[in-house]
């Protein structure tokens, strides 16, 4: 029975609806698992145990009467602490919000709960989600389930760690520069950064309405199995009449994708951050797994990617990170985590003229990437140049280039799914990134599902 906690959310949902297991039983299993692993992980920072059990009892009672509340009826999940949840403290990792309890759900939380999902609690994130490791002054540091001396990544590190360890069926992360994909890679799970404009940011601590950087941040599902991303993404997608960037774009079904026609581009080195041999091997394994089933596999890399570090840095810090300072002021935060303070101190504001010139450069970058993609349907590349680093090393300048593989696709706004494709010599997961053309999450997910079936995907950690 305990193995049920490692089942896919899709399977668990079917078991609940077929009355093979009760929602209350499953909620209790996950709460017990959290109690067991969280003391060493510090991944779950708030629990709604009493409410979750009460909602599970109602879900079971309603189902016995033939009433189902949606695709996620009775299914327990967790939610990143940067995403508002009614009645549960939501800090966003910043001291000014350490006691903040929203009076209403974010759009994604409301949609999941309206589909029958049961929120167990909140998962850890760095301050304002602005770090590559999950640590903050409110709750402290989260550890990697494969090695407690290693980071789980950031900013959705709490989500990735507890998913990997069997403490929840799925979570919703956010991604401004790799914050879904990095933790998925470091913890060996799967996650998708949807296309810009797919999922509302309403109720997220990095909200909509941030002008030139508005398109960078997306909310997206994280889970142990790719099929769960396909289950959850349609539920949280689409306009909410609040986030002005979200449009009613069609969302295709991965099951309808014919991967035999796909043209795949593969690169293991972007020319910025040199990958470890095992990272190269993971990309090569993914290419090999596709070579017999897709239309073509070609080694190629967009030359314009070399401009990515300068563009990304100027885009996010060209205003001196005034947008982040405004957020801290809004929430009354005066005691700032050293990692965020370092980013604020290093930000070099540009003149108005230089900033608008930079925005023109961003548009040229996007155009060049689109021109490159006309010959391909999918890009397979690393998520990072290395597996999970020891705690604190993500801050070191020598490692900055190694995480440049993700933010390219925040700038373009394209969908990108991560799935495990290898293992480091010391047993740490290595994921690959599956990037698709704009608005084609279905293709990215279809390829990710194939790679998972061949390469194995998530593996149970030693915890």
Secondary structure, DSSP 8 states (H G I E B T S, - for coil): -GGGGGS-HHHHHHHHHTTSS-HHHHHHHHHHHHHHHHHHH--EEEE-HHHHHHHHHHHHHHHHTT---STTTT-EEEEETTB-BTTBB--TT-GGGTT-B-SS--HHHHHHHHTT-EEEEEE---GGG-SSS---TTT----BTTBTTB---SSSHHHHHHHHTTS-SEEEEEESSSTTHHHHHHHT-EEEE--TTSB--TTBSS-S--GGGTTT-EEEEEESSHHHHHHHHHHHBS--SS-TT--------GGG--GGG-EEEE-S--SSS---HHHHHHHHHHHHHHHTTSSEEEE---GGGGGHHHHHHHHHHTTTTHHHHHHHHHHT--S--HHHHHHHHH-----HHHHHHHHHHHHHHHHHHHHHHTT-SEEEEESSSSS--BTTGGGSGGGTGGGHHHHHHHHH---EEEEEEEE-TTS-EEEEEEEESTT-HHHHHHHHHHHHHHH--------
